[in-house]
């Protein structure tokens, strides 16, 4: 096992501990905590056995396993950014509505 693999696996272990802590603190729902834990465990598996991605890459017609990881990572990141933007817009609308209600209430 290479040094980078050891560091990454330790980082993923640390990330899983942080996810568990955020779940216990009530910052994450159970489903979100499970999803993040599965993500970090999957990342650790890929780091420990990097050739495992080559099998799936061939199924999808992609030349290398690393390319598959990059494509899936980009797709996931763009989806997360989209969801965050939608939530930010929703929060902006809610804040605007609350500020208007407070302004009207304080006007009297």
Number of C-alpha atoms within 10 A of each C-alpha: 8 8 8 10 16 14 11 15 20 13 14 20 16 13 16 20 13 14 21 19 14 14 17 13 9 10 13 16 12 13 10 13 20 16 13 17 20 13 14 20 17 13 17 20 14 18 20 16 12 14 13 13 18 18 12 15 17 13 9 10 9 15 12 15 19 16 14 19 17 11 13 12 12 12 12 12 12 12 12 12 12 12 12 12 12 12 12 12 12 12 12 12 12 12 12 12 12 12 12 12 12 11 11 10 9 8 7 5
